[in-house]
Amino acid sequence: MNTLTIPKTIHYCWFGKNDLPPLVKKCIKSWHKYLPDYEFKLWDEQSFDITSNKWCQEAYKQKKYAFVADYVRLKVLYEQGGIYLDTDIQLYKSLNPFLSNEAFMGFERDEILSMGGMGFKKNNKIIKELLDYYDQEFNLNIVNKLESNANITTQFLSEKYGLSRNNAKQIIENINIYPKTFFNPMDYFGNWDKSPETVCVHLYMGSWLPEQEQKKLKRRKTFIFKLTKYIWDRSKNNPLFKRIRLYLKNENII
């Protein structure tokens, strides 16, 4: 067996002690369907020492569980290797073809990488460098609460290692990076760009967002929202739609 392959281990996080929503259970069921010979490791309050990192501990104290998971996913990938999946990722194919890579990631949008699904050998130097970011106190004054670590990672790989932020297949420091059609064919509005190469889809539950932002995210996936946005985008210079635009803005719909 090639010693450079990624182990058949799926890591996932669920902090906060709430029950798994039906959608999450459905996604996890798809993992078992397409990855029957993989090991699945759940990281939660019982399996991970929250106090082992000051960022992690303070984020947990503030109930910012997504930021806890930001650290945990990197920590376990560095120490054990394997594949990390967000719990709202649904599989359509096996991940076996990617195990021969030393590491793999995919674009989430044309210019941003996804941290919701990725695989690495253990002791990867890029993961170690990303972990160094979390050697600080967790403070929402220095963390944009509406962002995950995707922007941090993308900017880091772009500035230090020359990542092209263009949704193109490329290799950066032995990390095979794939276009969004592979792992993220659906955008935040629920629009699909699925293709024969699509392996999974990120359903964007947005559990890390504040409650109001989660509601917005759900609205964006509805037909009514898409119709509303269509009107909004085409009414910028049309006086007939000024009242509609003002109403949508005041109601916090757009």
Order of alpha helices (4+ residues) and beta strands (2+ residues): beta-alpha-beta-alpha-alpha-beta-beta-beta-beta-beta-alpha-alpha-beta-beta-alpha-beta-alpha-alpha-alpha
